[in-house]
Amino acid sequence: MYVTNTNTATQRLFNSGFMDEPVEFADTGTAQVPQEVGEALVDHYDTIKLKETDT
């Protein structure tokens, strides 16, 4: 799954509560993560949203 981070200052994020390794966001603010991690990120951080798809 893909998530988007609207906080441009955050390029890398780690939360030991639900992640085994850090998430690194591309210059566009997007990162590909496992579904469980993506759902947890969206639940815990207001600046992280599910990435909208074109399909």
N, C-alpha and C positions, 0 to 999 in steps of 0.2 A: 504494500500500500504506500501511497505517497502522501506526505504532509507538507504544509507550507507554513513557514515561520514569518510573521510580519514584523518581527523585531530585527531590523537589519544589523544591529550591533551583536547579535548572537549568531556565531558561526558554528559553534560546537556546543553540545549539551550532553550532560551525563547526570542521571538520577539513579543512584544505587538501589532505590526501592523497587524499580521495575525494569532496569536495563542491565545487560551484561557488558555492553560496550557503548562508548559515546556515539551520538548521532552527529554527523557533520552535514551542515546545510550548504548547498551550492550557492553561488552568487545570486541566484534567482530566489533563494530562500526555501528551496524545495529539497526534501530528502526522501529516500526510499527506505522504509523500515518494515519490520515484521508487523502483522496486523495487531498483535497484542500490545506492542510498544506504541504504535500509532494511536490506538484508542486511549492508552494511558496518557500519552503526551497531550492529546486533545482535552482530556478530562482535567489535567493538572495545570495547564498553561493557557491563559487567555489569548496569547499571541500565536498559538499553533492551531491550525485548522486542517481538516481533510482537504486534499487538493481536488479541485473539481476536474472532471475528465471531459473530453470532447465527445465521448460516446454515450 
